[in-house]
Amino acid sequence: MKSIVLLALWVFTFMATAVAQLPRPSSGSIQRFEHFPSRFVDPRNVDVWLPDGYDAKKKYAVLYMHDGQMLFDSTTTWNKQEWGVDETVGQLIAEKKIRDCIVVGIWNNGKKRHSEYFPQKPFESLSQPQRDSLMQEARSVGNGLFADKIQSDNYLRFLVAELKPFIDSHFSTKKDRKNTFVAGSSMGGLISLYAICEYPEVFGGAACISTHWPGIFRTENNPVPDAFLQYMKNRLPSPRKHNIYFDCGTVGLDALYPPLQKQADEIMRAKGFSSKNWLTRLFEGDDHSERAWQRRFDVPLVFLLKK
């Protein structure tokens, strides 16, 4: 219970409006597109990281990452933690362990984060009473979890129909599925899985880190995990053309995930995924934090973007 309360406080603070200070990367450079407009969702900042020596004459793979304000610079984040994306990606490129790539950090939408990251079709598969109950969930006393209706389908439309064409037209990218990836943690892990299932022709790989299978902050009488797992049975993309990575820790909120991840792993096997195109890792002692995700971010990067 204590870990769930702490997570609720984390999410509340995480989704507060941040000062739009440009991150100072340790490696590469960042271009910001402020209040990027959309027909489908609210505007938000988008930070594009370019590796050292970025050359418009070359072509780069693209990694789209959710919760973009937490990726590059701990001095600009609420909890003074970061993913260290610039350091890790830059080092792996320099060591030639992964292909040349750029990273597109998509800021979350503050209080609407949960509404945008919660997979919509699994939600809509629930009964009306179940949906009504979920929409009443709270992250803290008097503070609802869902600030708006579920709109992850529109969030993905924004990503695929608006943001990706912009990135491909403004940067020197490889536009094909084999070189387009999506990644995130917690709810960002869920929306990454949802993205590759909904748009298998766009995304060739997804990294689902500390995937928040419960969807909400309780496990008792919670129909959400079963809805997600059934969705996977119906909508997982072809293992011949896609790579999927999962992981979780064992401390705090992450302690809830291993039993649910095992069920997801069974579905992956049944759908024909193998070590060639799927990896699930358990990190003993890791908690639910950017610090933990930073320590192990090289694992999904090498798995998805290896040369």
Legacy VTK file of the C-alpha trace (Angstrom):
# vtk DataFile Version 3.0
C-alpha trace
ASCII
DATASET POLYDATA
POINTS 307 float
0.000 0.000 0.000
2.814 2.400 0.847
4.382 1.918 -2.582
1.074 2.601 -4.281
0.577 5.791 -2.299
4.093 6.901 -3.201
3.416 6.154 -6.850
0.221 8.192 -6.697
2.213 11.139 -5.406
4.843 10.510 -8.092
2.265 10.532 -10.874
0.560 13.652 -9.526
3.830 15.558 -9.431
5.032 14.023 -12.704
2.004 15.321 -14.510
2.197 18.834 -13.163
3.008 21.445 -15.777
6.769 21.704 -16.079
8.839 24.738 -16.852
9.776 24.331 -20.495
13.511 24.599 -19.950
15.526 23.061 -22.748
17.488 20.008 -21.548
21.259 20.174 -21.700
22.391 16.792 -23.013
25.748 15.279 -22.140
25.921 13.798 -25.618
24.497 15.030 -28.908
22.090 17.946 -29.230
18.385 18.608 -28.756
15.926 20.522 -30.893
12.633 21.469 -29.283
9.303 21.970 -31.015
7.137 23.790 -28.493
3.396 23.254 -28.304
3.418 20.911 -31.282
-0.127 21.200 -32.709
-2.499 18.338 -33.365
-6.026 17.762 -34.628
-6.364 14.782 -32.316
-4.881 15.732 -28.924
-3.741 18.805 -27.022
-0.480 20.477 -28.099
2.673 19.419 -26.298
6.429 19.881 -26.465
8.498 17.500 -28.554
12.257 17.183 -27.970
14.343 15.632 -30.743
17.765 14.308 -29.770
20.410 14.125 -32.482
23.652 12.176 -31.949
27.085 13.757 -32.146
28.075 14.151 -35.763
24.502 14.089 -37.038
24.781 14.332 -40.820
21.832 15.138 -43.068
23.534 13.122 -45.803
23.073 9.950 -43.731
19.828 8.217 -42.808
18.873 7.478 -39.206
16.508 5.085 -37.475
13.971 6.760 -35.171
13.057 5.875 -31.588
9.843 7.517 -30.347
9.678 7.764 -26.544
6.819 8.785 -24.270
7.140 11.004 -21.162
9.652 13.076 -23.096
10.328 15.567 -20.297
12.023 12.841 -18.225
14.556 11.579 -20.750
17.591 13.822 -21.005
18.371 16.157 -18.110
17.755 15.567 -14.404
18.073 19.291 -13.641
14.793 19.907 -15.465
12.731 17.056 -13.964
10.540 17.121 -10.868
12.413 14.328 -9.069
15.926 15.160 -10.304
16.089 11.839 -12.126
16.374 11.102 -15.840
16.614 8.194 -18.245
20.054 9.293 -19.451
18.900 8.637 -23.002
21.527 10.903 -24.534
24.413 9.242 -22.687
23.272 5.665 -23.295
22.250 6.009 -26.931
25.290 8.124 -27.739
27.666 5.596 -26.171
26.069 2.610 -27.900
26.231 4.374 -31.269
29.896 5.255 -30.691
30.626 1.634 -29.764
28.759 0.509 -32.908
26.477 -1.702 -30.837
23.331 -0.125 -32.306
22.493 1.514 -35.614
22.616 5.289 -35.985
19.387 6.765 -34.651
17.633 9.851 -33.384
15.271 9.951 -30.393
11.949 11.783 -30.378
10.856 12.608 -26.836
7.104 13.261 -26.737
6.052 15.124 -23.599
3.135 13.696 -21.675
-0.006 15.783 -21.357
0.030 16.517 -17.648
-3.183 15.446 -15.962
-4.420 13.724 -19.136
-1.424 11.381 -19.242
-3.360 8.395 -17.945
-6.217 9.021 -20.375
-3.829 9.155 -23.323
-1.664 6.179 -22.362
-4.399 3.732 -21.286
-5.016 1.371 -24.265
-8.456 2.196 -25.587
-9.657 -1.010 -27.204
-9.018 -3.140 -24.085
-10.876 -0.494 -22.071
-13.803 -0.575 -24.486
-13.939 -4.378 -24.241
-14.962 -4.083 -20.577
-18.571 -4.000 -19.474
-20.173 -0.620 -18.918
-20.202 -1.044 -15.120
-16.500 -1.951 -15.201
-15.689 1.098 -17.326
-17.723 3.358 -15.081
-15.914 2.007 -12.032
-12.485 2.548 -13.583
-13.282 6.126 -14.468
-13.912 6.772 -10.767
-10.445 5.607 -9.746
-8.333 8.141 -7.866
-4.598 8.735 -7.703
-5.035 10.442 -4.347
-7.887 11.634 -2.167
-10.054 13.953 -4.213
-7.817 13.660 -7.262
-9.177 11.473 -10.042
-6.892 9.205 -12.027
-8.529 9.942 -15.369
-8.802 13.665 -16.073
-10.623 12.986 -19.327
-12.119 10.170 -21.369
-9.788 7.474 -22.675
-8.152 8.864 -25.808
-5.158 6.676 -26.560
-6.443 6.010 -30.079
-6.252 9.735 -30.769
-2.824 9.927 -29.129
-1.554 7.256 -31.505
-3.176 9.024 -34.457
-1.234 12.124 -33.475
1.986 10.134 -33.299
1.522 8.255 -36.582
-0.384 10.712 -38.790
1.077 14.015 -37.616
4.316 13.698 -35.666
6.022 10.955 -37.686
5.487 12.710 -41.049
6.873 15.913 -39.518
9.951 14.146 -38.153
10.535 12.341 -41.444
10.299 15.605 -43.401
12.504 17.676 -41.063
15.224 15.121 -40.295
17.192 12.595 -42.296
15.387 9.425 -41.294
14.758 5.911 -42.454
10.980 5.937 -42.707
10.296 2.203 -42.949
8.931 -0.107 -40.280
12.272 -1.835 -39.721
13.792 1.440 -38.517
10.899 2.896 -36.509
10.636 2.053 -32.806
8.584 3.072 -29.792
9.442 2.883 -26.093
8.215 3.902 -22.675
7.892 2.861 -19.051
4.943 2.123 -16.780
1.868 3.487 -18.598
4.339 4.385 -21.339
5.078 0.673 -21.599
1.400 -0.061 -22.145
0.979 2.569 -24.844
4.136 1.303 -26.566
2.682 -2.205 -26.739
-0.615 -0.753 -27.929
1.188 1.251 -30.624
2.920 -1.745 -32.202
-0.324 -3.744 -32.083
-2.451 -0.978 -33.592
0.132 0.153 -36.153
2.227 -2.909 -37.044
2.946 -1.420 -40.462
4.565 1.643 -38.816
6.517 0.258 -35.847
9.002 -2.580 -36.149
9.876 -2.763 -32.460
8.579 -1.765 -29.037
10.273 -1.543 -25.633
7.747 -1.951 -22.803
9.665 -1.166 -19.626
8.108 -1.791 -16.180
4.844 -2.285 -18.035
1.974 -1.222 -15.772
-0.271 -4.220 -16.364
-2.759 -3.273 -13.580
-3.592 -0.049 -15.448
-4.727 1.510 -12.163
-3.355 1.517 -8.609
-5.028 -1.601 -7.256
-5.013 -5.282 -8.140
-8.063 -6.467 -6.187
-11.204 -6.878 -8.315
-9.363 -5.349 -11.224
-10.502 -6.510 -14.702
-7.854 -4.504 -16.534
-4.986 -7.057 -16.786
-7.259 -9.713 -18.273
-8.526 -7.188 -20.822
-4.972 -6.315 -21.817
-3.966 -9.963 -22.100
-7.019 -10.824 -24.212
-6.194 -7.899 -26.475
-2.685 -9.304 -26.918
-4.132 -12.664 -27.937
-6.186 -10.960 -30.611
-3.890 -8.215 -31.850
-0.204 -9.020 -31.419
1.677 -8.295 -34.664
3.531 -10.870 -36.715
6.656 -12.240 -34.993
8.290 -12.438 -38.422
8.351 -8.663 -38.773
8.371 -7.276 -35.229
10.545 -7.288 -32.103
9.105 -6.720 -28.631
10.912 -6.194 -25.341
9.451 -6.390 -21.816
11.028 -6.000 -18.412
10.242 -5.249 -14.785
11.886 -4.900 -11.404
10.897 -6.502 -8.119
10.624 -3.570 -5.685
7.780 -1.154 -4.988
5.137 -0.963 -7.682
7.202 -3.209 -9.927
6.640 -6.055 -7.448
3.101 -6.316 -8.842
4.283 -7.018 -12.367
6.120 -10.394 -12.510
3.016 -12.639 -12.221
1.213 -10.623 -14.890
4.292 -10.511 -17.088
4.463 -14.309 -16.960
0.944 -14.455 -18.374
1.934 -12.044 -21.126
4.996 -14.188 -21.858
2.802 -17.258 -22.313
0.802 -15.388 -24.925
3.979 -14.273 -26.701
5.124 -17.894 -26.979
1.713 -19.054 -28.163
1.808 -16.386 -30.886
5.141 -17.626 -32.205
7.546 -15.162 -30.624
10.961 -16.544 -29.698
14.343 -15.294 -28.554
14.936 -13.996 -32.087
12.222 -11.367 -31.783
11.193 -11.152 -28.145
12.960 -10.611 -24.837
11.583 -10.409 -21.295
13.979 -9.534 -18.486
13.508 -9.479 -14.710
15.752 -7.087 -12.777
15.981 -8.130 -9.144
16.053 -5.191 -6.765
15.038 -2.553 -9.313
12.210 -0.218 -8.374
9.812 1.963 -10.351
11.996 4.967 -11.156
13.926 6.725 -13.875
17.106 5.830 -12.008
16.320 2.133 -12.423
15.306 2.523 -16.064
18.496 4.435 -16.791
20.629 1.581 -15.429
19.125 -0.958 -17.797
18.121 1.095 -20.822
21.009 -0.310 -22.847
19.359 -3.754 -22.807
16.256 -2.884 -24.850
18.277 -0.546 -27.062
20.712 -3.270 -28.100
17.901 -5.787 -28.502
15.808 -3.548 -30.764
18.406 -1.465 -32.613
21.318 -3.862 -32.916
23.126 -3.594 -36.224
LINES 1 308
307 0 1 2 3 4 5 6 7 8 9 10 11 12 13 14 15 16 17 18 19 20 21 22 23 24 25 26 27 28 29 30 31 32 33 34 35 36 37 38 39 40 41 42 43 44 45 46 47 48 49 50 51 52 53 54 55 56 57 58 59 60 61 62 63 64 65 66 67 68 69 70 71 72 73 74 75 76 77 78 79 80 81 82 83 84 85 86 87 88 89 90 91 92 93 94 95 96 97 98 99 100 101 102 103 104 105 106 107 108 109 110 111 112 113 114 115 116 117 118 119 120 121 122 123 124 125 126 127 128 129 130 131 132 133 134 135 136 137 138 139 140 141 142 143 144 145 146 147 148 149 150 151 152 153 154 155 156 157 158 159 160 161 162 163 164 165 166 167 168 169 170 171 172 173 174 175 176 177 178 179 180 181 182 183 184 185 186 187 188 189 190 191 192 193 194 195 196 197 198 199 200 201 202 203 204 205 206 207 208 209 210 211 212 213 214 215 216 217 218 219 220 221 222 223 224 225 226 227 228 229 230 231 232 233 234 235 236 237 238 239 240 241 242 243 244 245 246 247 248 249 250 251 252 253 254 255 256 257 258 259 260 261 262 263 264 265 266 267 268 269 270 271 272 273 274 275 276 277 278 279 280 281 282 283 284 285 286 287 288 289 290 291 292 293 294 295 296 297 298 299 300 301 302 303 304 305 306
